[in-house]
Amino acid sequence: MKIKYFQDTDTALFELSDKDVSETREITENIYADLDADGNLVSMTIEHAKDRAKFPEFSYEEVTEKSA
């Protein structure tokens, strides 16, 4: 997975797959989901990311069975 943040447009792009995008669906006014031909999520775009997703604040945590 890759996460890209475009400061000039305050947009976050979460790339989950390198498959070709077949369709883009608007989830809300500022969130878009890109799907492949089979309907699987390829990427997600969040506009106004600082307000909507608290960017550039970001953390990653892998939760294992013991820590859950």
N, C-alpha and C positions, 0 to 999 in steps of 0.2 A: 504494500500500500504506500502511496505517496500522497503527501499533503503539500499543496502549494498555496502560498498567500501572496496576493497581488496588492501591494500597498497603495498603488495609484488609484485602484478602483475599490479598495476595501472588500475584496472578494476572496473567499477560500474555496479551493478545489480539492476534493478528496477523490483520488484515483484508486479504485479498488481492483481494477482489471485492465489489461491492455487490449481487450476485445473491441471491435468496432461498435460505435454507438449507432443504434438503429432508430431510437426514439428518445425524445426528451419530454419528460412530464413535469408540469409545474405542480409542486406540492403545496406551496404557499406563494405569496407574492414575491418572496425573496429566496426561496429554496427550490432547486431544480434537481431532478433525478434523471440520469442518462441510463438507458437500458439497451442491452444487446438484442439480437434478433429473437432470442429465446425468452426475453422478458427479465433477464438477470441484471442486477444493478452493476453498472460499469463505473460510474462516478456520480458525485453529488456536488453541486455548487451552492454556496451560501453567499448571498450578496449582503452588504452591510455587516460583515462578519464580526467587527469589533463589538457591535451592539447585540447581534443575534447569537454569536457563539463565543463571546468573550475572548476574541483574538486580540493580541498575540499571546494571551495566557493559554498554555497548552501543557498537558501532562499525559503520560502513557503509563498504564498499569496492567500487567498481565495477571489475571486472577486465576489461581490454581485451585484445585479441589480443596486443598488444606486451608487456604486463606479465605474461601467463600463462606 
